[in-house]
Amino acid sequence: MLITDSKSLGHAIRARRQSKNLTQSQLAMQSGVSLPTVSAIENGKPSAQIGLVLQLCRDLGLQLKVAE
């Protein structure tokens, strides 16, 4: 899966979380972020930080790909 935007990033995170049988709450606690943050990311809501990272990657010709 190629990650090109916040929506594809959210999809990849959700799929990996589910494959590890973690709830959003468990992931939030493990990662030190809030549950609403995990939910927003998984739903593809662009944040300034995610948008900036993805834009820098695009500008530099970097492709983010999920390791299988």
N, C-alpha and C positions, 0 to 999 in steps of 0.2 A: 504494500500500500504506500503510495506516494503522498506525502503531506505537502499541500500547496497553500492551504488557508486555514483559518481557525476552525472551520467546520470539519475538515478532514482530520485535523489534529484532535478535535474533540471526539470524533468517531474512533480514532485509533486508541485514545486513552480509555474510552468506555469499553471497547472490545478487550483491551488488555486487562483492565480491572475485572471485568466479568470472567475472563478466562482464569483469573487467580481467585475466583469466588470471593471477592471483596465487595462490600457495600460501599456506597459513596461515603457514608459516615466513617467507615473503617479506613478508607483511603485518606480522607481528610485528616483524621487523627494521626495516622502514620506519617503523613507528609507535613503536618503542621500548618495546614491551611483550613479555612472554614468550609463547612458543608456547602453553603451557597456558592463559594468559589469553585469547588469541584463541579457542582451542578452547572454553573455558567460555562465552564470550560468544555464539559462534555456536550453541552447543547450548542457549541460553536459560537458563543457570544464573544466577539472580539474584545480583547482588553488592550490597553496601550502597550503593555509589555509583550504580549503574544504577537500583536500586530507589528511591533517594531522588530522583533526577532525574525518573523517571517519575511518582512520587507527587506531587512539586511541580507537574509539568505538569498532572496530573489535577486537583489541588486548585485550580489557577488557570484551569482550563478551556482549557488549551492542547492542541492536537492536533499530534503529530509525524507528518509525512507524508514519505515518500521522494520526492524530486524525480526525475522520470523523465528 
